[in-house]
Structure formats: structure tokens, C-alpha cells
């Protein structure tokens, strides 16, 4: 993990080394091990280093091979054993197996130019200055795990993987993006993956590259999640063996260290990562340090129980981050925590920061288990319809019979009563349009029309797995990645996501929905003998009620003392403190969440960066 920053003057004006140095130093929290800059006339790069793997000991950035083409990157390149032979076949015979990730990216650029992104696998955000062609090139990984922000203002191009770092440049204003604010108030997150909350700053969207030559910045969408043919093997065990093989590759590529933390619940997905990481590290190192970290909510003892069972069977330590009403900070609305963009849960920031610091104190790398709920979404209807349209009736009958044998149930029969009960009881969660918008703001941006447009389910061209496939294109992923990023957590901790490794993800989306997707049967079957039987047979048990929301509902919220900027968006007289059910409460709480962010943005503007960092550290320690 690294902090990256750069400035390009398109009119040829020289770079202010002092400014670039200060912007690089601003990101010391991302990379405390080294900070370096490089300047050549009208272009300059800065980098802060966090050592997370063996190659980090040899890594120096900004990096060049010939003094003409320079790169700065926050990257982890996977499938190195496949990429290195391809590069050698194109004349890079001097490439060693221990080459750094940034070197592999730069050599890929030398071989394939802007198409290099099509040969890279992993999580990356990088920028290249090609002095020979006077060209700037940058790219972001396929699903957007690594952020990349930029401001293109006249003859200046400023970029970083840290939004607040871009804001340190004096040419970048604090003008807010009204549409992003509106999206937060309506949906709790920005719906435009290319925009930020600030009007001057954009994102390079996931799976995009950008080129700037002769003053023009052009974005290119270089990849979309493929629609692969369904995978059929002759042997039942072949599905399981292939899953284990791909999971081991995905986790193994994300380790490259002898210490790792696991965000572990008492469910199935994160314990699967813990078991795999523990097995791989025990085969590589004499004394690996795998540790599980679990949030234990007061009144939800099952999570603690099942997570403890997993840790005991694997022989790894587990640390519980407890939360109850006594640890709730009633003065959360006065806390100094600044986040780069608004968050819907500011009341829990203090607790989350403490939790992240506990993990960072153990390791600089942690694994996160999100992904299988989407990739193995149980879509038996389109699966059977697809087989019927193809005239594959033998396959259809076989899959239904095998499903009935393995799961002891026939599709649809148990589903009909549940659907009828849900419709008759009216238990569906109703999503409501906020009624407290500033009317001028609401009308100017035509928010009702945007609400209706964005609430429509996105169309999918996948015949067999439409929901699962399309779910990986929603903005929620980018929001999740960024809230786990050091720019939010202020911890030198890199969170990695093995289940969205492209090799594994494409396989999960290609296995037949019956029987492998029901209750994530593929993972349960693959982890037999590795995880406790109680965990393998535990039904999925998501938190029906958010403990934080429940507690806030019980609290007497203080009067809303609105920031001046909030009144541009919200009619304060109609903004309520608390009403109705959980859904209404979450909607009516958003003005307070935005107000919290605005007051800390205002506070940050009047404080030095060091003071802000000191406030974070004082609470976290």
C-alpha cells in the first residue's frame, strides 16, 4: 500500500517542489516507511511507502527503468508467475522473479503501451509519465479496489489516491458537488462513480484508464465483467477442487507476508478466508501470525460463539471488539473525526477507528470476506428457464433431481408460501423519498426524476445469473472499498478482498445455480473438515436490526444546529430528529450525518493537518 500524488502543468510551467513535497508528506499516514518525490520540469510525482511484502524492502518510488518513463503506483500485481514469462517473451530477459509490483507494471507498459491494463491482474492505481511522447497515462483496477482522484483545472492536472491530498493544492477549491450531496441524502452514497463530493475533483472510475496528451484528458473503459458460459464438470468433486484451487490462488496472492488479520464474523465467508490463509501461511513460514478480529454487539451472542468456534478449530487467536450502550459516545456529534466524504453512520466512527487500529497494530494486511453473497446469489428460475430455452431438458431434469437429493427440497415449492406471506403481511421495507429537501434545491436538480430513474433495477444481459452479475457494477462496492481505505481509517492497514479476485469471481458466477448456489453450498461443501460443523450448517443470519440505529432511535437526539451550507440542501424546519420505523429513521437521520460532515469540513479548513491527525490519534490510542 502506498500514497501517490502527482502534478502536471500542461502549459510547461515548472513544478513547485515545496508544494509537491508538502502534499507527499500529507500522506505519511498511508506510508510511514519512506516518502520521496521526483520532479522533471513541468511534471512531478510523490510517493509514501508502506512495506507489506518482501519486495517492499527493495521498492523505491517514483520509479523508472530508463530515466525517460516514470511511474508512481499503489498496486499489488497478482498472477506474477504468468505475467513474468509473458514479459520475458517480449524481450525483458533481465526480469527477476522478485521484481517489485511497480516494475512489473512499468515493463508491461513498455510492452503493451496503454493496453497494459488488459494484461494486469490485481488491485492497482498508477500513473505514468512517458517523457519520450510527452504523455500522461493512468489507470485503476477492474473493480475499483484502489482509489484514484484527479482535478483537471485549466492547465493543471493534479492526482492522488487520497482525496484530501488533492484538496491540498491551492488551485483546488472546496466547492461542493450538489448532485453528489443530493445522492447522499437520497441513497446514502454517491451514484456517479466518476464524481466526488467536491466539484473540482473527479474519480477515474473502476476499469478505466485515462490519457492526457496535448492538453486533452481522455477516459477509456477498458474492461467489463464477462458473461462466461456455465461450467459443467463430469465429477461432482471437480467443482469443489476447482473452487479450492482458485481460492488458494486468490488468498495466496494477497498474502506475501507472514502476518495477517481477518475481519471475521461467525458466518461462512470470512472463516473460509481464515482457514485458507492459516493453511497457506503455515506452509510458507515457521511462525505465521494469523489473528481474527470480530465485532461483538451486545445482545448478539451468536456471532461471538460461532467466531470463537472457528478460531478454536483453526488454532488462531481471536480478538473481540465489544460494543454496547455503555461504550456508545453520546457526544458523537461533537467529535473531530473528518472523513473525506459524508458517511451515513457518523455515530459509530469512533468505535470503527478503534477497531481498525486494533487490526493495524497486529498486521499491515487484513482480509475481508465480501463477495460470495453476490457471486453465489441463488438464481434458480433464470437457470431453469435458460436450460429450457436451450432445449437441454435432460440437463434440466438431472439438475433438479440432483438438487432435490442434495438439499432435500424441490425448487419453488417452499418459496410460494413465503412469497404469499410476505405480500399479505406487508413486511417489505418501503423506501421513501425524503420530504425535507430544500424545495429550490430539489426542483433545480430534478431530484424526483433522479430518484425514479436510479431506483429502477439495472438491466442485465446475463441469461443465467442476472442479479449476481449486475450486482458487481453498483456504486456500493466503491463506497465499501473507500471506507476501508486508510484515507478514511487513518490506519496504515491495507484491506484485501480475495473473493473478488477476477479468476475466482468469474468461476463463482459460472457454476450452475443448482445445486451450488443455494445457501452457498459450494463453499459449505468445500470447507468440510476445515471449519466446525456447527458453522457449516448454520443458516445465514444477517443482523435484522442494526444495533447502532436501534440505539440512536432510543436516544434523545440533541437539537440540529445546522451548518450554513446544510440549509442549501435541507429545509431545517421539516427535518425531524426521529420518526417511525427503522427505514424512516435512517432517511431522517441523513441531514444530521451531512451536517456532521460539514462541520468537520469547516473545522478542518481552520486547523492544521497535524492537528487533525493528532485528534485522530488521541482518540484511537
N, C-alpha and C positions, 0 to 999 in steps of 0.2 A: 504494500500500500504506500502511496506517495501523495504528496501535494504537488500539483503542477500549475504553472501560471506562465503567461506569455503576453507580449505586447508587439504589435506590428504596426508601423507607420507606413501607410500606403503611399504617402507623398515623399518618402525618402528622408524625413526628418529623423535626427538621431534619437536613440532611446535614452531616457533619464535613468542611469544606473542606480541612483539612490532610490527612486520610486520603485523600480523593479525589485531591488533588494528588500525594501520595506514590505512590499506585497508578498515576497517569498517568506520573509520572517513571520508574517501574519499567520502562515500555515504551519508554524512549528509544531502545533498540537497534532497535526497529521503525520509529521515525520520528524521526530526529535533527534534522529541519529546523524543527520547531515543536512545542510542547506547550501545550495550552490546556485550561481547564476551564470549565464553566458550571454554576451551582447556582441552583435556584429552590425554596426551601423544602425539601420532602421528596424532591426528585429532583436528581440531579447527573450530568453526563456529562463524560468526559475524552477527549482525542484527542492522538495524536502523529502527525506528518505526515512521510511520505517522498515527495519530489517525483519522480514518474516520467513525467510528461507535461506538455504545455504548460498545460493547465488547472490544474495544481498550483500554478502561480505565483499564481493568483487564489483558491485554495482556503483557506477558513478553517472549522474545525470546533471545537466543535459549531456547527451551522448552523440558522438559522431564516429564514423569509420574512416572518413577521408578529409574532414575539415570543411567540406562543402555542404553536405546534407546533415542536418542536426535534428535530433528528436528529444522530446520530453514526454514521459508516459507514466500513467498509473495503470499497471497491467499485470495480469497473470496469464501466460500462454499455456494452454493445455495441449495434450496430444503431441508433445515435443518429439517423441520417438518417430512420429510420422512426418512432422514438418521438417526436421533436420535433414533426413535423406532427400527430401524434395529440393531443399535449398542447395545441398551438395551436388545434386544432379544438374543444377543450373550454374555451376562454377564456383560455389562457395566451399571449396575443399578444406579451407582452414577453419571451418566452424567446429567448435568442440562441443561435446555433449553437455558440458556445464555452462554453456553460454547463457547470459542473462536474458530475461524476457524482452527487455528493450532492444537488445542486439538482434534477437530473432525478428522482431517487428521491423526494424530498420533494414535488415537484409531482405526481408520479404518485400519491402517497398522497392528496394533496388532491383529485385527480380520481376515483380508483377506491377510495379507502379501503383496507381490508385486502386487496382483490383486486388491488392494485397489482402484487403479485409475479407475477401472471399476464400482465402487460404488460412485464416486465423481462427482458432477455437479458444475460447476462454472469456475472461472479463477484462475489458480494456477501454481506456480513454487516452488517446495520444494525439500529439501534434508534431508535424514535421515541417521544417523549413528547408526547401530544396533551393540552395543558393545558385545552382547551375541554371535553373529555369526560372528563378525568382518567383517561386510558387509556394504557397502555404497549403498544407493538406492536414486534415484532422479527421478522426473517426471515433465512433462509440460502438460498444459491443452489441450483439444481436438483440438482447432483451433489455439492455439499459441498466445493468447492474452498476456500472461505473458512470457517474455523472459527468457532464461536460457543458459548461456555461460559457456564453460569449456575449460581448457587446460590440456591435459594428456601428460606430458613430463617426460619420464623415470619413476622414482619412485615418481613423484609428480602429484597430481591431484588438480587443482585449479578451483573453480567455483564461479559464481556470476550471478545475474540478470542484471548486469551492465557491459558492455563490457570493458569500460575503467578501471573499478576496477580490472578485471583480468589482465590487462596490467600493473598494479602497482607492480605485483610480479616480482622480479628481474630475475626469470627463464624464463619469457615470453618475447620473442623478438618482435620487430616491423617489422619483415619480412612480406611482403605483399603477399597475395594470388593472383597470377597473373590471375587465371581464374575468380575470383570474380571481379577483376578490368576490365577484358575483358567484362564480363556480364554487368557491369555498363555502359561501353562505347557503347555497342550494344543495351541494352534493358532498361537502366536506373535503373536497380536493379539486385541484385544477384539472379540467377535462382536456386541455390542449397540451399535448406532450412536448410541443416546441416552445411553449411560453413559460414565463415565471411570474411571480407576483410583482416584479418590477418591470416598468415599461421599457427601460433601456436594455434589459438583459434577456436573452433567449437561451434555449437549450438546443444542442444538437440532439434530435430525437433518437431513441434506440434504433439500431440497424441503419444508421445514416452516416454518411461521410460528408465532408464539406471541403471545397477547394476555393482558394482565393488567388486569383491571378489578374493583374492589371486592374485591380480595384473591385472586381466583381466577386461576390461570395455566392457560390452555388452549392446547394444541398443535393445529395443523391441518396435515394433509398436503395441500399444495396442488397437487402435480404428480406424475405418474408418467410414465416414458418411454413414449411412444405406440407402438402397433403400427400402422405405416403399411403401406399397400398397396405391393406390389412396383412398382418404377419400370421402365417399359418405354418406350424411345425407338425411333424408326424407324431412326435412323442410329447406327452404332457409335460414331462420334466424339462424338455428343451426350452419352454417358455421361462421356467424358473432359472435354469442355468444361464440363459442369455441376460435375464434381469440382474442376476448376481454379478455377472461379468461386467456389465455396463455400470452398475452401481459402484463396484470396486474401482473402476477406472475414473469415475466422476469424483469419488471421495479421495482417491489416491492423488489425483492431480491437484486437489485443493488442500492437501496436507503439506508435504515438503517441509515439515517441521516436526519436532518431537513433542511439542506441547500444543494442545488444542482444547478449547472449551466447546461445550454443546448446549445450545438452548434446548432444554429437554422438558417436554411435558410428560404426562402419563399416558399418552396416546400410542400411536403406532409409528408415525413417520420419523420423528426425531430420535426415538430409541433405536430405530433401524440405522440411522446415521451413527449413533453412538457405538453400536455393536460393530459396524463395519470399520469405523475409524480405529476402534480399540484393537481389532484383529490386525489391521494393516500396520499400525504403528508397532505392535508387539513383534511383528515380523521384520521390522526395519531397525528398531532401536532396542537397546538393553533396558533402559528405564524410561519408557514414554510416559507422558503425563496427560492423561485424558480425564477431564473433570466435567460433570454435568451441573448445570445451573437451572433451577426450577423456581418459578414464581408460585408461591403457595398463598392463595387467598383464604382469609378467614371464612369458615363455613363451607369450603370446597375441599374436604379432606381426601376425596378420592384421588385427585391429581397427585398429591403428596404420596399417597400409598402406592400407586402404580409406578410412579417415577422411582421411588425407593426400591421397589422390587427389581426394576431394570438395573439400577446401579449395583445392587447386591449381586445379581446374577453375573454381571459383567466384571465385577470386582473393581469398580472405579468409584472414586469419591463423588459425593453429590452435595451441593450447597443450595439451601433453600432461601429464597428471598421472600420473607413473610410480609404480608400486608393485612392490616385490619383497621378498624375505625380509630384505634389509638394512635396509629402511625400516620394517619391522614393529616396533612397540613391544612388547617382551617384558613390560614393566611396565604394560600397558594396564589391568590390574585395579586399579592404584593411581591411575589418572588421575582428575582432578577434574571430568570432564565430566558435568554434570547434564542430563538430558533430562526433559521434562515427564512422560513416561510411559515404561515399560520398553521397551527395544528388544532385538531378538534378536541384534544384531551389535555389542556394545559394543567389541569389539577393534578395530573399524575407525573408531570415532568420530573419533579424532584426525586420521586421513587424510581423512575426509569433510569435516571442518570446514576443513581447509586447502584442499581442492578448492573448497568453496563460497566461501571468502574470495577465492580467485583470480578466480572469476567476478564476485563483487561488486566487486572492485577495477576491473574493466573496465566494468561496467554495473550499473544497478539493476534491470534487467529481463532475464530469461532465458527461453527457450522450451524446453519439454520435449516429447518426441515420443511419449509413451504414448497408446495408443488404437486404432490400426489392427489390432493383433493380435487384439483382441476384436471390434471392429466389422466386420472383414472375415474373421472366422473362417469357414473353408471348410466349409459345411454342405450338401453336395450331396444327401445322402439325403433329408432333410426337404423340400428344394426340389423334387426329382423326385416325391416322394410327394404333395406339395401339388398339383402340376400334374395328376397322375394322378387325384386325388380330385375335382379341379375338371372333369375331363373335357377338359382342354386338351392333347390328345395331339399336335396339330400343333405347339404351342409346345414341348412336351416334346422331340419329335424334333428340332426346329430347334435348341434349346439344346444338346442332346447333340452334334449334328453340328458346330455352331459351336465348342463346347468342344474337340472332338477335333481340329478344324482348327487352332485357335489354340494349343493346348497339346500337340498330337500324342500324345494319350493318351485312353483311354476310362475314365470313372469306374468304380471298383470293381476292375477287372482288376489294377492294380498294388497295390491295397490288400490283397487277400486273402492273398498270401504274407507281407506284412509283419505282418498280424494273427496269422497262424499262427505265425510265427517268434517273435513277442513272447510268445505264450501258452506255446509249447513251451519256451522258454528261461527263463521265469520272471523276465524282466527288469523287470517292473513294480515301481515303487517302492512298498514296503509302508509304510503309515502305521501307527504303533504308538501305543497308549495308554501314557502314562508309568507305570512301575511303582514310582516313588519318591515318590508323593504321601504326605503325612501322612494316615493312614487315617481319623482323625476328620474332617479337612477334606474328604477325598474322599467320605465317606459323608454328611456333613451337607449338602453341596451336590449330592449325587447326580450326581457327575461322569461316571460311566459312562453314565448315561442321557443326559446332555447331549452327551457325545461321540457316541453313536449317533445322536442327533437331528440334530446340526449337520453330521454328515458325509454326510447324505443330500443328493443334488443337488436344488437348489431347482426347483420346478415352474415351467414357463414356458408362457404362453398363446400364445406366438408360434408359428404353424404352420410358418413357413419358416426362421426364424433363431433357434431356441430358446436355443442356447448363447450366441451373441453377445449377444442381447438381455438375457438374465438375468444375464450377467456384469457388467453395469454397476450391479447392485444389491448387490454383495457388499461387505463391510466393508473389503476390501483397498484400495479406492480412497481412502477416507477416511484410512486409515493412510498411504498414499503421499503424499497432499496435505500431511498434517501433518508428515511427516518432512522435507519440502521447505520448510516454513514457517519464518520467522525465529525462532519460539519454540523450534524445535529447532536451527537452524543458527547462531543468534545473528549473522546477517549481514543487513544492510539490502538484501536482494535479494528481489524478487518473481518467483516462478516461474509462468509461464503455460502453458496447455495447449491449443493450437489444435485438436488432433484431437478433443477432446471438446466443442467448440463445438456447441450443440444443432442448429444448422442443418446442419452438416457431418455430425455423428454420425447424425442421422436419415436422411440420404441414404445414408451408408455401410451402414446396416442395411436399406436398402430396395433396393439394387441387386441384381440376380439373382446368386445364389451362383455360377452357371455362366454365363459364364467369369470373372466379375470378382473373385471372392474367392480363387480358388486362387492361392497364393503372392503374394497381394495384387497380382494382375495389373492392377487398376485404377490403382494408384499407379505401378507399373513402366511402364505404357503412357503415363500422363500425364507422366512425368518424362523421357521420351526426348528426347535432345538437351540436357537441362538437367543431368543427372548423368552421371558416367562410365559407359560401357557395362559395365565390369567390376563396378561396384556394382549396376547394374540387373539383371545376370544372375547375381549372387551368390545362392546359395540361403541361406535363413535359417539362421544359425549361432549359436544361443544358446550361452552358456557351459554346457557339460555339467557341469563341475565348478566349484564356487565356490572361487576361489583362497584366499579368507580361511579357509574351512572346511578346505580341504586343508592349509594351513599350520598352523592350530590343531591339527589331528589329528597333525601331525608333531611338534608341540611337547610338551614335558613340562609339563603344566599344574600350577601350584602347588596345594598342598592348599586345599580350600574352607574358608575361615574364615567361617563363616556368621553373618550378622546375626541378632539375636534374632528379628526378625519373620519371617525365612525359615523358621524351624523350625515356624511355624504352618502352613506350606503344604507343606513338603518334609521327608521323613524323611532326614536328613543321612547316616545310616549306609548308606542304599541309593542315594544319589545318586553316580553314578560320574563319574570325570573324563573317560573316553573309552572307548567300546566300538564294535566292529563297523564297519559301513559308514557312509556319509555321513548317511543318514537317521537312524540310531540316534544318531550323534554329535550331530546338531542337536537331537534331543529331549533327550539327556542333558546338553547344554550349557545348556539354558534355566534351570535353577536358578542357575547361575553368572551368567547375564545378569540375572536378577532380583536376585540378591544384590548385583551391581554397582550396580544402580539404587537399591536400598535403602540401601546405604552412602553413596551420594552424596546421597540424600534426607536422610539423617541429618546428613551433613556440611553440607548447605545450610541446614538448620534452625539450625545453630550458627554459621553465618558470616553476615556482612552481605551484602546483594545486590551491593554494589560489589566485594566481594572475589571473589565468584563470577564476575562479569563480567571482573574483572582476570585471573583464572586462564584464562578462555577466550581473552582477547586475547593473553596472554603466549605461549600455545602456537600460536595462529594466525599471529602476526606473524613 
